[in-house]
Structure formats: structure tokens, C-alpha cells
Amino acid sequence: MSVYPITLSQTTFVHRDSLKYPFEERGLQFGDGVYEVIRIYNGQYYLLTEHVDRLFRSAEAIKMELPFSKEEITNQLIELLERNDMNNDGKVYLQATRGSAPRDHVFPKDAEANFYAYVLDLPRNMDNFRNGVGTITHEDLRWANCYIKSLNLLPNVLAKQTAKENGCYEAILHKDGVVTECSSSNIYLVKDGKIYTHPTTKQILHGCVRIRVEQFVKSLEIPFIEEAFTLNDIQTADELFLSSSTSEVLPVVSVDGKTIQDGKPGSITKQLQHEYEKDANIQGTIQHMN
């Protein structure tokens, strides 16, 4: 099942195979829109409020008015899970565009935003959580406003594809050797018991899971330093890990074919995985797999 709320007064639930867009749709022709991916565990949203808040921040940043309030979209998303009888692990993809209108770079005068959301199953990849993943490094070729979760993802797609072609899970992006984030996740370096990550500037996406990671390390009394690290720093890192709604807290055990320390997830990463599972009320934990 899929939800397609068109206006404040009209919400329609249809099978996703029946969902159609007009050919003159600004999301398709200009990437003129924003999106979110929200994790579901045991049929319950995780970080729903944070994702809805970011959706509205992204829409405001591109001068797009959404056709609903935060409360209305939250209620619709909850109804979406109920209509799908969602009781397991999954995700919701939701997208809002500036609407459908004759093609013109200038904003259409009377077009209303298009919005849709749908549910997909997403089992947890316990092998990755337990053993860690490999990554490559890749030049960051994205635009200057990466804090907006926009539909303009071609540089991310190309970087992720390059990682896959090299047998890796992710691409670590950098500008002149300074690490920003990954193609679809935030990244962190652990050195001497301290966690380093790029500051929340316009150069990176302000991840919802990242917010939780910062809260976790505060409770664990682990120093969290918002300071960009470099490709050279990675060579002597004690641990690396990344975070996102679909990757959770995920150990990185190799970069460009070179192992991080002993090639196994580090102790701080494991602590954060445990905190994440507690916070999300997840059953069947990583620790039980070790």
C-alpha cells in the first residue's frame, strides 16, 4: 500500500503499483523536491519527530510550502503503517516536490506540492553489524548545500556505485583530503578514546541518527569533537564507523583495501551499537550475534 496525500483536505491510499506522476512534474524534471527515509522497528517508527522536523527544514531551505502541518503528516504516516499491517522491520520513503506545472525554471505560480510515501520491508543486516564493512574514498563532487535533503543525488549515486564496483559498502567523501561524510551516511573517526566527525555545516547532511549518536556518547562520557578529519588521519585511526537510518551504527573495518587496526569492529563502536539498540527497543540484538 502507498499513501498519496495531495492537499490538506484530500488523502488517498492506493497500491504503489497504481501510483502515477504527471509527465511535467518538477521532481522528475528538476529534482525540485525533498525527501526522507524513516526507519521502522517491530512496526514502530524510530526518530519520526526528527525526520519530520528535517523534512520541514529542507522544504523551507528550497522555498517550498508543504501542504500539511507537522501534526497532519505525522498522523498520516502512522496511518500508513496501520493500513499496511506493518509489524516488522522496514522503512518509509517519503517525497515532496514543488508540484506539476508546465516546464519552467522559475517556480510555478499556482502549483501545489506533490507528496507521497510508501512502506518497504528492511531486515537488519546482522553480518555487517557484527563484522563491519569495507569502504573506498571518493572526491566529494556534490553541491554546496548538502544539509538540504534534496532529490539531487546523482553525485551520491555515482560514488555509491563506484563503491559497489569495488566490492565495498560505502564511499567516504572528501574535499581536498578533508573528509565530509559518505554517499548516504555520516562518518566518525575514533582516536585515543575520542570521536571526531565533521561539524554540522552546510557541507554535510545533519543526520537524525547522528543526533542520537551525540546523545549516546554524552551519556557514556566519551568526548565528541565536531572537527573535520583527513584521509591521512584515517591511516592511524583506532576505529571508524558510520551512521544513517538504514545503516544504524555500522563499523568500518577497511578503507581502500587497507584494514583499520585489526580489521574488527572497535569497542567504542560496539558500545554505540548497544546504545542504539536500547534506544530503538530492538529485539534480536548484535550482542546476541557475537
N, C-alpha and C positions, 0 to 999 in steps of 0.2 A: 504494500500500500504506500501511497505517496500523498503528501499534502501540497496543495497549491492555493494559498490564500492570496487572492488578487487585490482586494481592497479591505478596508476596515470592516465593512458590512457583509462581505461575501467570502466564505471559506469553503473550499471544495476538496474532498478527499477522493482520490482516484487511484487506480492501479498505475504504477510508474510506467508501464508499457504504453499507457494511454496519454501520458503527458507530452504535449507538443508546444513548441515555441513558434511565434510568427517569424518569418524569414528576416524581417527588419527589426531585429532585437539587439539592443545596444550591448548587451553582454556578449553576444556572438560576434558582432561586427567591430566593437571597440575594446572589449574587455572592460566595459564600463559598469563595474559592479564589485561587490564584496561577498565574502563567504565565511563560513565557519565549519569546523568539524568537531563534534561533541562526542565524547566517549560515554559508553553505556556499560555498566557492570550489573549483572543479575537483574536486568530490566530497569535499572535506575540511572539517571543522568549523573555524571561526575563533572563538577565545575560548571554547571549550567549557567549560573548567575554571571560568572566571569566571562563566559563565551558570549552571552547576550550583551553584556556591557561592551565588550570589544567590538561586536558587530555594529553597535551604535556609534562607537568612536570612529570606526573605519568609514561608516557611511557619512558621518559629519565631515571627516577629512576630505572626502571627494565631493562634498556639497550635494549629497543626495538625501532626500527626505524619505524615510521609511514609512510605509502605510499602516503602521501599528505602533502601539506603545510597548515598552519592555514587558509589562504585565500581560498584554494580549499575546505577544509572541511566545512568552513562556508557557502560558496556558495551552496554546495551540500545539507546542512541541510536546507537552505532556500528553495531550490527547492523541497525538500521533503514535506515541508508544502504546497507549491503551488500545487503539484501533488495530495495531499490528500484533497485539498479544505478545509484546516483547518482554521476555523473562530471562533472557540470557545475555551474553556479552556482545556488544556491537558498537555501532557508531551512527550518528545522524549527520548527513551533509546538508547544509542549507545555504542558499544563494539568493542574493537580492541584486537586481540590476536597475538601471535608471528607466527601463521600460522599453516599449516598442513604438517606433516612430520612423518616418522617412529618414534615410541615412544622411546625417549632417554632423560634422564635428561639434558644432555648438549644441548645448543642451536643448532638448525639445521643450517647447513651452508648456504643453498640456499633458504630456505623457505621465502615467502613473507607474510607480516602481513595480516590477515583476518580482515575485518571491515564490520559491518552492523549497521543500525539504523532503528527504526520504531516509528510510532506515535500512541499514545493512548489517548482517552478522559480521562480527570481527573477533574470532577466537584469539586468545593470548598466545604469543609465540614463546613458549617456555624455554625452548632450546636457546634462543637469542638472549633471554634474560639471564639464563644460567651460565652460558659460555661467552657471551659478548659477541661483538660484530666487528668486521673489518670496514675500513673507510679509505677513501682517497682524498687528496687535496685538489682544489679546483679554484681557479680565479673567480672572484665574485663579480659578475657582469650585470647584476640587477640594477634597477633604478634607485634613485636616492631616497625614496620614501618607503622603505621596507617595513616600517611599523604599521602601514596600512595593509590589511589582509585582503588584497585586491585579486581580481581574476587574472592579472597579468603575470603568468607564471612560467613563460617559455624559458627564461634562463634557468629557473629551478628545475624544470623538466629535463633540459639538456644536461645539467650537472648530474641529476639523479640517474639518467640513462647512462652517462659515462661511468658512474659508479657501478651500475649493474653490469655493464660490458666488461668491467674489470673484476667481476666476482665479488663486489662489495655491497654493503647495505646503504651507505650514505656517502655524500660528498661534503667535505669540510671546506667552506668557502673562505677566501681571504682576499684582501686588498693590499697589494704590495707586501705580502708576507704577514700582514696583521689579520688574525682570524676574526671573522664576524659571527657567523653561525653556520648551520648546514643547510642543505637544499630544502629540507622540510622539518627542521628541528633546531633547538638551541643546543649549544655545546659548552662543556665545562672542563677545566683542567685542574687536577689536584696535585699540589706540590707542598711537601713539608707540612701536611695536615691542613692546608688552606685550599679553598676552592676559588678559582679565578674564572670569570666569564665577562664577555663584552658588556659594557654599560647599555642601559635601555635608551639608546638614542634612536634617531630615525633610520639608522643603518641596519637595524635588526627588528624582527617581529617580537613584540612583547608577549612571550608565551604564557598561556594560562597555567600550564604545569610548572613553568619557571617560577611563577609567583609562589606556588606551593613548595618548590624546592628551597627557595629562600626562607620560607617559614620553617621547613624541616630543619635546616642547618642551624637556624637560630635556636630552636629548641634543643638541638644536640650540642650547642655551643661550639660549632665549627665555624671558623672565620670564613665569611662570604665576601669576596673582594670583586667589585664591579670594575675590572681593569682588563683591557684587551691583552691577550697573549699572542705570541707569534708562532710561526711554523717552526722556528728554531727552539722555542720553549717546549714544543711537543716532544722533541727528541729526548728530553730529560724529565718528562712528566712521570709522576708516580702513578697517576690514574687519569683516564679520560672517560667521560660519559656524556650522553646527550639526553634530551627530554622533549617530548611532544605528547599530544593527546593519544596518538596511535602507538607511539614507541614507549610511552611511560618514562621510566628512568632506565636507560639502556647502556650497559658497559661497552666501551670501545676498546678493543684489545690489539688492533693493528691500524697503522696509517701508512698508506703507500707501500704495503708489504712488509713494513718494519713493526715488530711487536712492541707493545708498551710493557715495560718491565718483564714479568714472567709470562705475559700473554694471557693472564687470567683476570677476571673482574676483581677490583680492589676492595678493601674493607670499607672505605667511606661510601663508595657506590652501593655496596650491599646494604649498608645502613639506610641509605636513602630509598632504596627499593623497598625495604621493610616498612619505612615510614609511609611511603606512597600506598602500599597495600593496606596498611591500617587505616589511612585517611579515606581511601576509596571503599573500604569494607569489602575487600576482595577475598573470596574463598579459593582454596587450592593455590597456595602461595609459592613463591620462588624458593623460599627456605625449605619447603617440603620436597622440592625437586632436587636439592643438593645432597 
